[in-house]
Amino acid sequence: MAIAGSLALTAAATPSLAVAAQGQAARHGHAGDVADPQDAALAFDAGAYTTLTVTVDGRPVKVRAYKEICYVAAPVAAAAQQSGIFGSTTIGNTRCGYESMNVFVPESTFDDQRAPVYFAVNNGGWMASYIKASVNDGSSYNSATSNVGAALKAGYVFVDVANRSRGLIGADGSSPGKAPAAVVDAKAAVRYLRLNDAAMPGSAERIVVNGTSGGGALSSILGAAGNSAEYDSHLAAIGAAGIDSKGRSTLRDDVFAVDAYCPITDLGNADTAYEWLYNVLGTRDATGSNATPGDAAEIAAGFPAYEKSLKLRNPDGSRLTADSMLDTIEKEVVRSAEAYMRADPANTVPALGATFDITSGGPGGSTTKSYVNDWIDVDNAADEVLSVDMAKYLTFVATQARLKTTPAFDAVGVHGNTTSGTETNLFGPYTQKYMNYTEWSWNHNDVAGDGSGLDDTGLTWDQYTAEKSTTLDDQIHLIDPMDFIGTNADTAPNWYVRNGTRDRDTSFIVSINLDRALEADRQVENVDYRLAWNQPHAGNYDVPEAMAWIAGVVEKAGDPLAAPHHGSAGR
């Protein structure tokens, strides 16, 4: 495979890198292979670190920081000026700032190749994630509230992973972050860690992927689609480790565990699930957020058939369908409340007629609002839920934050809307700003000249996605964990998934479906799923519980240097 001149010079100047790459090939069952030149160029430099001192729980900890490691040999150049959720910004690393990782090694792990790797993806709303540093010299962390501090205290290698995704502006003005770029980059980062496993502290056999919202979705698809050959051509295009000159995979990209919060996933069906949930009991009407009731009803009408097609079952063996969904959600809410009350005698749920006092925001900007509890009746002394009024519960959820527009995730181009921040611009070719990715929005696109919809293409949804030259259906598929769980992909064996009981950013249905699918996958050994009591759309709010879970599955799995690998080394 051709490589850039600068990379070739780097490899030539340090011949030991090729030797290191050959050593890695031998370790993964390819001892007779000739080292791929791109793999040689991606060798880890163990001496290229700076030493930081941070404080964790009041005690100083020295950390080796390996900054902005480019984990691909052919990164996609970005424009210096980028526009994101928080406005316009100028980036310093245009060559590889969206395909780099920062690696932080606490002193207890300097010489430990068995330690887990805490692999943090930092996407919000499926937006592109520029390289960031969660660990900075002089910073202080409380391991009870900071997942960064807890990971360092536990002796885990902490990795911040950047990746391309929607909103990224390429150096040529195109949009090179379209799906499945985020997944491809995350897989490439995993492959970098596997390529260099023998040279790096920590074990690439114990990668724990953490993410929230869009990051929770990215964590989920990364965990679900391990070693799938469907990504190989995309990996080859960016010079990912472990793709040889013939485009064949010689390394694995499956992961050990997923720690996902409020995953915004199953995007191809997320609008349908959202509209069904918030219309079946009249929630949109009750909260004054039903501007287009006809649209909402049309979209919601597709949900029963979709849910039936999944063929999922609840823990008691009953089928999970539209008819049983509200009862299923209610049971999860009850389980959440009772788990909360049982966790600590001080944890109580307001009585009927009392108020939930909810604080939001941060230092200097936090506000507390009170909401009357008219929906859940509990016996705090017995740690027991007596009843839940689902209609009032969903209204309570939708009162915390106004419901999203209709449609919730694919609104650009619909009824003349070109300013929506929905995920529509995650799809389509690099040269196009956006493309509708759901059948309803495709059929209702009426923005002339945007290249999306029947109006511009002259093709219905089914006709367009059936065309061999179009890739929209592939993009939807390659970011959806539901399409890989239960298949021959090497799905992660361990899953910790949380979704707040006050989270209105996606339907509760999405995480419940994810859980039920994982439970049915024979490869999956441990699923810890729950609606997190009284939590909004957020993550890492239960650090001690999550870290205890990670420690437990790591201990159960045993020595990563002795245990057989999950998945296959090549294809």
N, C-alpha and C positions, 0 to 999 in steps of 0.2 A: 504493500500500500504506500502511496506517495506521502511524504511528509514535508513540512515546511523546512526551508533551509536552516532556520535558527534552531529547530529541534534536532536536525541532523548534526549540526555543529556541536550541540550540547552532548549528544550521545558519543560523538567521536572524541570529544575532549575528556570523557570519563569512561574508558572502556570497561571499567568494573560494573557499570550499569547493565551492560548486556549480559555479563556473567550473572548478576543478580536476577535478571529476568529469566535466564535459563534455569536458575535454581528454583524459581517459583514454578516454572513449567514442570520441572521434575516433581515438585511437591504435589502438584495437582494432577499427576498421572500422565504427563506429556514429556517424559525425560528425553525422548528421542527427537522431539521437535526442535527446529531451529528457531531461536528467539525472534519474534516479530519486531521489526525496527521501531514501530510505534510503542510497543510494550517496553522496549529498552529505554526509549525517551521518557517514559512515565515512571521510571524507577524512583523510589522514595530516597531522599537525602537525609539520613538520620542526624546529621550534624547541623542542618540548616534551621536552627531554632533560636529563639530568644527566651530568656528566663524571666518569668513574671512572679510576683508575690502577691497572693490574694489572702483574704481572711474568710474562713468558713467556721461559723459558730464561735467566733472570737479567737480562733487559732490560726496562725499563719501557715499557708500552704504554698510551696514552690510549684510552679507549673511551667512545663516546656511548651512553648507556643510555636507551631509550624504554620506560618501565615500564607494565605492565598496560594495553596497548592492547586495548580491547574490539573484537573483529573482527566482531561482528554487531550489528545495530541493535535486535534484540528478544531479548536474552539471557534464558535461563531462570533465574529466581531460585532460589538454593540456601539451605538451612537453615544457620544459623550453626554448628550442631554437626554434625560429620560423623564417620562411622565408616569406617575403612579397614583396610588390611593391617596397619598399624602402630598400630592402636588409635584411640581417639576424639581428635578435634582440633577446635579452634574456628577458623573461617576469618574473615578480616577483610573480604573482598570478596564479599558475598553476592549482589550484583547481577550480577557478570560474572566472578567468580574462576575459573570453569571454562570460560569462553569468551574468554579473553584471551591475549595473547602479550607476551613481553618481547623487545625487539629490541636487540642489542648490535652496535655498528659500530666496528671498530678504526680508528685514525686514518688508516691507509693507504687506507681505503675511504670516507672522508667524502664525497668528490666523485666516486666511481666507481660508475657505473650498469651496469657490466659484471660486477662481482664476483658469484660464486656466493652463494646464500643457503643456509646450513646450517640446516635446518628440523628441530629436535629434538622428538620426541614422547616423553613421559616415563612412559608407562603401564607398570605391572607387572600381569600377570595380567588384562589387560583392565579393570583398575580405573580409576575416574575419576581424572583428573590435575589437581590444583589448580595454579594459576599458580606457577611457581618461577623462581628466578634462578640460572642456572649461572655467571654472572659477577658477582662482588662486589668492591667497592672494596678494594684492598690484597691481593687474593688472588694466589697464585703458581701457575704452571702449567708443567709439563714437556711440551713438544710431542711427545715420544716416547711418552708414556703417557696424556696427556689429549687427548681429541678436542676439548674446548673450547679448550685452549691451541693445539692444532695448527690449528684453524679460524681463530682470531684471528691467529696468525702468518702464515697463508696469505693474510690479507686478506679472509676471507669474512665476510659478515654472519651473525651467529649469532642464531637465533631459538628461544626456548623457547616451546612451544605447549601450552597447557592445553586440556583437552576433557572433556566429559561422558562418562561410561561407567558400567559397573555399580558399584553401591554408593553412587552419588550420592543424597543425600536432598534433595528439593526443598523450597522454602519452605512448600509446602502439605502436606508429609509424603509426597508421592508419590515415584516412582523415575524421574525424567526422563532417566536415562542409559542406558536400554535401547537395544539395537541398533535402528537403525544410528547412534545419536547421535554416537559417537566419530568415525565416518567423516564424517558430515555436518559436524561441527565442524571437522575437519581440512580438509575441502574449503572450508569458509567462510574459514578462515585463509589458504588459498592464494588464494582469490578476493580477499581484502582486499589481499594483496600485489600481485596483478595490477591491481586497481583503482588502486592508488597507486604503480605501478611508476615512473612518471616523477618522482614527488616523493620517492621513497625511495632511499637508497643501495642498491647491489646490483641484480641483475637477476632479475625474477620468471620469466624464461625459463631460469634456471639454478638452480632449487630442487632441493636434494639432501635427501631425507627420511631421517632417522636414527632408529632405534628398536630396542629390545631386548625380547624376550619378547612380551608383549601389544603393546608398542610396535613390535616387529618385524612383528607381524601387521597393526597399523594402518598402518605404512609400506607394507606389501605391498598392502593393498586400496586405499590412496590411490594408489599407483603403478599399479595394474591398472585402476582404474575411472575414468580421466580422462574428464571431460566427458559422463559417462553421464546421460541425461535422467531416469533412474529416481530420482535423488536430488532433483530440482528441487522437488518439493512439500515435502520436508523442509527444504531450504535456505530456501525462501520462509517457512516457519513461524518461523524464527529471525532473519529479516531479513538473510540473507547478501547480500553484494555481488553485483551482476550478475544479480539476478532481478527482472524488471520487474513492473509492476502486474498483468499477465496471467499471471504465473508462468513466463514464458519466460526462458531463460538468455541473457545478453548478454556474459558473461565466460567464460573458460576456467578449469578447475581441474585440468588435467593437470600433471604434474611432470616434471622433466628426469631425475632419477636417484633410485634407492632404495638405501639402505645399511642392510640389515636383518640383525639377529642373532636366532638361534633363534626364528623367528616361530611363535607359537601361533595357527595359522590353520587353515582348513578344519575349523572346529569341528563342523560337521554330520557329519563322517566321522572325526573325530580319535579317538573311542573305538574304533571298528572297527580303525583302523590300529594303535593302541596295543596292544590286546589280541592282535591277530594277531602282531605282532612279538615280544611278550614271552610268548607261549604256544607259538608254532610250534616252538621248540627247548627248551621247558620251563623258561624263565627264571623265571617266577613260582614254580614248584615248587622250583627250585634255590635260590632266595633266600628261601624261606619267606614269600612274599607273595601267596599264592593262596587267600585266605580264602573266595572263592566260585567255585570252579573251573567249576561249571555255567554261571554267568553269563558268565565269561570266555570259555568255549568258544562260547556262543551269540552273543556280540558278535563274536568273531573270525571266525565262520563267514560273516559278510557281506562280509569284505574282498575275497576273490577277484573277486566280481562287481563290486564298486565299482572296484577297480583296473582291471579289464578295460574298464569303461565309459569311462574317461578316454582310452583309445586313445593312450597316450604311448609314446615310443620312447627308447631309450638312445642315446648318441652314436654307437655303432657301427651303429645302424639297427635293432637288435633290439627286439622289443616288450617293454615294461615291464609285467609281470604279476605275480601272486602267485608263480608258478612261478620267475620270474627275480629276484624282489626281494632275496632274501638274497644272491645272487651280486652284484647291483648294489650293495648296501650294502657288501659286502666289498671290491669294487673301489674304492669311495669311501674306505674306511678305508685301504687300501693307498696310494691317491693322496695322502691326507692325511699319512701317516707319511713317505712318500718326499719330499714337498714340504718337510716339516719338516727332514729330515736334509740335504737339498740346500741349504737356505737359509743354513746356517752350519756350518762344520766342527765347532763346539762342540756342535751339536745331535745328540744320540744317543738311541737308544731302548734301554731296559734289555734285557739278554739274557734268554732264557728261564731262569726260576728266580731271577733278580734281582728287585728291587722297584721299583715306581713309588712315589716319595715325594711325596705330594700335600698341599700346604698350602692350607687354606681358612680363611675368616674374615678379620678386619681387625686393625688395631693394637689390642693389648691383649686380643684374643680369638682370635688365629689358632692353629690346631692343625695338626700334620703327622701324617699317617697313611701307613703303608706297605702296599702291596698287591702280592702276588707276581704277576709276569708269567708267566702260564701259557697265554697266548693268541696272542701275536704273536712270530714269529721273524724277526730281521732280520740283514742284513750291514751294519753301520754303516760299514765301510770303503768299501763299494760303494754306499752309500745305497740299499739295496734291501731290500724285504720278501720274505722267503722263503716264509712261510705265515701264515695266520690261521685260528684255530679259532673259528668264529662262535658256537658255543654258549657257549664259555668267554668270548668277548668280550662278549656280551650279559649274561652273569652278572657280569663285571667292571663293566660300566656300572651294572647294578642294585645292585651292592654299594656304589657311591659314595654313593648316596642311595636310600633304600627306594622301590620302585615305588609309583606312585599307586594309589589304591583302584580297584576295579572297580565301576562305570565310572569312568574317569579324569577326564572333563570334564563329565559331566552326571549327577551322583550325588544331587543334592538331590531329596527326595521318593521315592527308591528304597529299599525295605525300611525305611521309617520314618525315614530319615535327613533331618533338617532342619537340621543344623549344618555340613554339608560346605561347603568354600570353593570348590567348583567353579564353572564359568562359567554354571551354570543361571540365576542371577539377572541375566544379561545379556539375557534374553529374556522376552517376555510384555508385557502392557500396563503402563503407568505405575502403575496402581492395584494391581498384583499384585506380590508379592515376587519370585516366580520362576515360570518355566514350563519344563518339560522340552522340549528341542529336538531330541532324537534319538528315532527310533521305538522302540528297545529300552527306553529309560528311560521314555518315555511309557506304554508298555504295562506297565511294572513299577512305576509310581508307585502307592503304596498309602497315601499320607497323605490322609486324608479332609479335605475342605474347603479344600485348597490351590488349587483351581481348575485343576489340571493333571492330565492323564492321563484314561484311559478311565473310571476310577472316579468322577471328578467331572463330566466333560463328557458322558459317555454316548456318546462318539464314539471310534472307532478313530483312529489316527494319520492314515491316509489320508482318512478322513471329515472330521476336524477341519481338516487343511491344505487340503482342497478347498473348504471353506466360504469364500464371497467376503468375509464379514465378519471373517475371521480374518487376521492378518498374520504369524503365526509363521514361515511358510515364507519370506515376504519378508524378515524380519529375518535369517534364516540366510543367505539369498542375498546380501543387501546388505553383508555383512561378509566374504564369501568371494572372494578374488582368483581362485580357480580358475574361478569363474563368469564372469569378465570377460576373462581372458587369451585371446587368439585370437578375440575378438568385435569388434564395431565400436566398442567403447570405445577411447579414446586411451591405450593402455598406455605407461608410461614407456619410453624407448628404452634406458636404462642401469640395470643391476642388479648389486649386490654383496651376496651372501647368504652368511652363515656360520652353521654349527650345530656346536657342540662335539662331539667324538667321545665325551665322557663325559656328554653331556646326556641325562638320562632324563625330562625334563619333558614332552617330546612324542616321538612316534615319529620316527626318522630319515626314515621314509617321507614325511612331510609336506613337508619341505624338498626332498627329492629330486623329488617330484611337482611342486612349484613350479618347480624348475629346469628339468625336462624340458618343462613347459608353456611356460615363457618361451622356451626355445630353439626351440620350434616356432612362435612368434608372429612373423610377418614384420615387425611394427612394432619389435620389440626388436632393437637393434643390438649390445648388449654385455651378456653375462651372465658374471659371475665368481662361480661357486659352488664352495664346498668345505666339507667337514667339517673344522673347525679342530682340529688335533692337540692332544689331551690337555686340551681346554678343557671346562668344565662348562656349565651353563645360565647364560650371561653374555654380555656384549657389549663392544665397543670395547676389546678386549684386543690388537688388532693395528693400532693407530693409524697408524704409518708406512705400512703396506701399504695400508690403506683410503684414507688421504689421498692417497697416490701414485696410486691408482686414480681417485679423484675428479679430481685434477689432469689425469690423462691423458684422461678422457672430456670434460672441459671444454675442453682444448686442441684435441682432435679436432673438437669441435662448432663451434669458431670464435666469431666475434664475435656475441653474442646480439642486438645492436642491428641487425645486418645480415643474419643468417641467417633463413631462413623459419621460422615458428613450427611447432611440433609440435602437431597437433590443429587444431580449428576454433574460431573465436571465439564462435560462438553456435549455437543450434539452432532 
